[in-house]
Amino acid sequence: TTLLASAPIVTHRSYDIGHPPVLTENYETWGLGDTLVGARHAFMTSAGTSLVAGLALELPTGDFKLISSGALFDIGVLDPMLQPGSGSWDFVGNVQAAHRLTPGGLDLTGAFSYQLNTTNDLEYRYGNDTIASTSLGGPVGSRVRASMQLKLVHRGRSTFQGEDVSSTGGTVVYAIPGLVTSLPGKMSVYLFLPVPVYRYVNESQLAPRLSVVVGMARVF
């Protein structure tokens, strides 16, 4: 059993917002985000198969009532997408499973998580989040491991004072090839390429395109 806590110490959001016919302004916010606390438990830990499930609570520690600067066109409380926090108590459940297919290290893994969001003091409620993925990965040489993941991300439509909010909610499916290279000193470098193979959003929204995820990790 593992207890966990995660807090985005610095959350930065920046949007260029257009006002017809020609005015465009930059809106920028900084602040502490919402804190996630929870627990995970391994229900199965055999040599070739594992099953882990968890529950978590997202605490409204981030500011969600930041006010627009007086020099900008919009006045009052900023759009929820610009706020560092949500202002709501949210519940998260997740499950992860892995199975070794071959003695050589070919693994099949799957994960599913669901976040149930509640209504904040401003009567705004973010849509619930669903994430599901499955991946196949194995060694390529002595120090490199390759993988291919298929990932579904769905967010429900947000509501304000009980009414649907336009241009919120959508579904994206990613194909994600990846490489992980082990280095001396228990270090590793990883590279992933999330490619959206299916995108659907309600009304008019910015949708993701090809991106690159590069990072370094160390086992202690």
C-alpha positions in Angstrom: 0.0 0.0 0.0 1.3 3.4 -1.0 0.2 6.8 0.3 0.7 9.8 -2.1 0.5 13.5 -2.2 1.0 15.8 -5.2 0.9 19.6 -5.4 1.7 21.8 -8.4 3.8 24.4 -6.6 3.7 26.8 -9.5 0.9 26.9 -12.1 1.3 29.2 -15.0 -1.5 29.9 -17.5 -1.3 32.3 -20.5 -3.9 33.0 -23.2 -4.2 35.5 -26.0 -7.9 36.4 -26.1 -9.3 38.2 -29.1 -12.1 40.8 -28.9 -13.8 41.7 -32.2 -13.0 43.4 -34.4 -9.3 43.8 -33.8 -8.3 43.9 -30.1 -6.2 41.0 -28.8 -4.9 40.9 -25.2 -2.7 38.5 -23.2 -4.1 37.2 -19.9 -1.6 35.5 -17.6 -1.9 34.0 -14.1 0.4 32.3 -11.6 -0.3 30.4 -8.5 -0.4 27.2 -6.5 -2.6 24.5 -8.0 -4.9 21.9 -6.5 -3.4 19.2 -4.2 -4.0 15.5 -4.8 -3.9 13.1 -1.8 -4.7 9.4 -2.0 -3.6 5.8 -1.6 -2.8 2.9 -3.9 -2.8 -0.8 -3.1 -1.3 -3.8 -5.0 -4.0 -6.5 -5.1 -1.8 -8.9 -7.3 2.0 -9.0 -7.4 2.9 -12.3 -9.0 6.1 -12.7 -11.1 4.3 -12.1 -14.4 1.2 -10.2 -13.5 0.4 -7.1 -11.3 -2.8 -5.3 -10.5 -2.9 -2.0 -8.6 -5.9 0.2 -7.8 -6.2 3.6 -6.0 -8.5 6.3 -4.7 -7.6 10.0 -4.3 -9.1 13.3 -3.3 -8.2 16.6 -5.1 -8.3 19.4 -2.6 -9.2 23.0 -3.7 -5.9 24.6 -2.6 -5.5 26.6 -5.8 -7.0 30.1 -6.3 -10.1 30.1 -8.5 -11.3 33.7 -8.1 -8.4 35.7 -9.6 -9.6 39.0 -11.0 -8.7 40.5 -14.3 -6.3 43.4 -14.4 -8.0 46.8 -14.6 -6.0 47.6 -17.8 -7.6 44.8 -19.7 -10.9 44.7 -21.7 -12.5 41.9 -19.6 -13.4 42.7 -16.0 -14.3 40.6 -13.0 -13.3 37.0 -12.2 -11.2 35.5 -15.0 -12.3 32.5 -17.1 -12.0 29.2 -15.3 -9.4 28.0 -17.8 -7.1 30.8 -16.5 -7.5 30.0 -12.8 -4.7 28.0 -11.1 -7.2 25.9 -9.1 -10.7 24.6 -9.7 -12.3 25.5 -6.3 -14.0 22.1 -6.1 -13.5 18.9 -4.2 -12.9 16.2 -6.8 -12.6 12.4 -6.5 -10.3 10.2 -8.6 -10.3 6.4 -9.0 -7.7 4.5 -11.0 -6.6 0.9 -11.8 -3.4 -0.3 -13.5 -2.6 -3.9 -14.7 0.5 -5.4 -16.3 1.2 -8.9 -17.7 4.5 -10.3 -19.0 3.8 -12.0 -22.3 7.2 -13.6 -23.0 10.3 -14.4 -20.9 12.3 -11.9 -23.0 10.4 -9.0 -21.4 7.5 -8.2 -23.7 4.9 -6.6 -21.5 1.2 -5.7 -22.0 -0.1 -3.0 -19.7 -3.4 -1.2 -19.2 -4.6 1.7 -17.1 -7.9 3.4 -16.4 -8.8 6.5 -14.4 -11.9 8.5 -13.7 -12.2 11.9 -12.1 -15.6 13.0 -10.7 -15.7 16.8 -10.4 -18.0 18.7 -8.1 -19.4 22.3 -8.3 -17.4 25.1 -6.8 -18.6 28.2 -4.9 -19.0 30.1 -8.2 -21.5 27.4 -9.4 -19.0 26.2 -12.0 -18.4 22.5 -12.5 -15.7 21.1 -14.7 -16.6 18.1 -16.8 -15.6 14.7 -15.5 -12.4 13.2 -16.9 -11.8 9.7 -18.2 -8.4 8.3 -19.3 -7.9 4.8 -20.6 -4.7 3.4 -22.2 -3.1 0.1 -23.3 0.5 -0.4 -24.3 2.9 -3.0 -25.5 6.6 -2.7 -24.8 9.8 -4.7 -24.8 13.6 -4.5 -24.9 15.4 -3.5 -28.1 19.0 -4.3 -27.4 20.6 -4.2 -23.9 19.9 -0.6 -22.9 16.8 0.5 -25.0 13.2 -0.3 -24.4 10.5 0.5 -27.0 6.8 0.8 -26.6 3.6 1.6 -28.4 0.6 3.0 -26.5 -3.0 3.7 -27.5 -4.6 6.3 -25.2 -8.1 7.7 -24.9 -8.7 11.0 -23.1 -12.3 12.2 -22.6 -13.6 15.3 -20.8 -17.3 15.9 -20.3 -18.9 19.2 -20.8 -18.6 21.8 -18.1 -21.7 23.5 -16.5 -22.3 26.9 -15.0 -25.3 27.5 -12.7 -26.6 24.1 -14.0 -26.4 25.1 -17.7 -24.0 23.6 -20.2 -21.0 25.7 -21.1 -20.3 25.9 -24.8 -16.9 25.0 -26.3 -16.1 22.6 -23.4 -15.6 18.9 -23.4 -14.2 16.5 -26.1 -12.4 13.3 -26.9 -8.9 12.7 -28.2 -7.3 9.3 -29.0 -3.5 9.2 -29.2 -1.0 6.7 -30.6 2.2 7.1 -28.6 5.4 5.5 -29.7 8.2 5.7 -27.1 11.8 4.9 -26.3 13.5 4.6 -22.9 17.3 4.3 -22.7 19.0 3.2 -19.5 22.2 5.1 -18.4 24.8 4.5 -15.7 23.9 5.5 -12.1 20.4 4.2 -12.3 19.5 7.0 -14.7 17.3 6.8 -17.8 16.2 9.1 -20.6 12.8 8.8 -22.3 11.2 10.1 -25.5 7.5 9.9 -26.4 5.6 11.2 -29.4 1.9 11.6 -28.7 0.1 11.6 -32.1 -3.6 12.4 -32.0 -5.2 10.0 -34.4 -8.8 11.0 -33.5 -10.0 14.4 -32.2 -13.5 15.5 -31.4 -14.4 18.7 -29.5 -17.7 20.4 -28.8 -18.2 23.6 -30.7 -15.0 25.7 -31.3 -11.9 24.7 -29.3 -8.2 24.4 -29.7 -7.3 20.7 -30.3 -3.9 19.1 -29.7 -1.5 18.3 -32.5 1.8 16.4 -32.6 3.9 16.9 -29.5 7.2 15.6 -28.1 7.7 14.5 -24.5 11.4 14.2 -23.4 12.6 13.7 -19.9 15.1 12.1 -17.5 14.5 9.8 -14.5 16.5 8.3 -11.7 15.8 5.4 -9.5 16.7 5.8 -5.8 
